[in-house]
C-alpha cells in the first residue's frame, strides 16, 4: 500500500509531464551554503517527477561549495541553451517556468 502511495505521488502532480524530444539535458545548480528553499524543494519534489516521467533525460544537479545563485539550465537537441535564475522563486513557479521554457 505504501508503494502505491509513493508511486501515485511521483506519477501525478506538477512536473509529472513528458517533455518534448527536443530537450536534451537539464542542469540544476544550487549552493550548499545558501538558503534557496524554493530551488531545494523543486529539486526534491518536482525534478523527481520530471525524471520519473522522462527516464532517458539526463538530469544533473550541481552543489558547489561556494555560494552561488540557484540556476536552472535547459539544453536542447539543437545545442541551444535556456537558463534562468531561481533565486527567490517558489518551487511551483520554478516548475511552471521550466515547463514553459521546455514547451511541455
N, C-alpha and C positions, 0 to 999 in steps of 0.2 A: 504494500500500500504506500509506503514511504517513497519507493522508487517511482511510482506513478505520479505522485505529487511533485517530486523534483523534476521529472520529465515534462510534466504539464507546465511548470513554471518556466522551463527553458524553451519549450516549444511554442509558447504564446507570449504576447506582450510586445512592448516597444522594442524593436531591434530584431525580432524573430522574423526577418524578411530575407527572401532570396535576392541577392544583389545581381545586377546585370553582369554579363560575362566580360564587359569592358573593364571592370575593376580587377586590377592585377595584384595589389597588395595594400595593406593598411598598417600604419605605424603610429603608435601612441607613445609619446614621451612625457613622463611626469617625474618630477624630482622626488627623491626620498625625503628631502628636508623642507619641502614647502607644504603648506596646508591647502591643497586643492581638492576639497571634498567632492565637488561635482565630477571632476575627472576621475577620481578614485572610484566613486560609485558607478560611473559609466563603465569603467574597466571591470568591476566586479559583477555588475548585473547585465548591462546592455551588450557589452562586447562579447560576453559568453554566449548570448543568444545569437548574435551575428555569426560567431564561429560555429555554433551548432547548426544553423541554417545553411552555412556555406563552408562545409568541411575542407574543401580543397583550397580555400583562400588563405594565403599566408598572412598571418597577423603577428606583428612584433610589438612587444611592449618594452620600452627602454626606461630604466630607472637610474639616471646619472646621479652621482653623489652630490655634485654641485647644484645649488639652487637654479632652477630654470622655470620658464613659463610653460604650463602644460600645453602640448601641441598635438594635433591630430593631422596626419598626412595620409592622403589617398593617392595611390599610384594607379594609373590607368594603363591599358594594354598598348596605347599609342605613345607611351613614355611621358605623357603629361602628368603633372602632379598638382593636386589641390591640397592646400594646407590652411588650417585656421587655428587660432589660439583658443583654448578652452578656459582661459583664466576668468574666474568669476561667473562662469556659466553653471546652471543646474544640469544634472546628468540627463534629464529628459530633453532639455534644449540642445545639449551636445548631440544626443542621438538623433533628434529631428534634423539638425543641421547636417549631420553625417549622411542620413538617408536622402536628404535633398541634394547634397553635393554628388552623391553616387548615382542619382537618377532612379532610385528604387521607389 
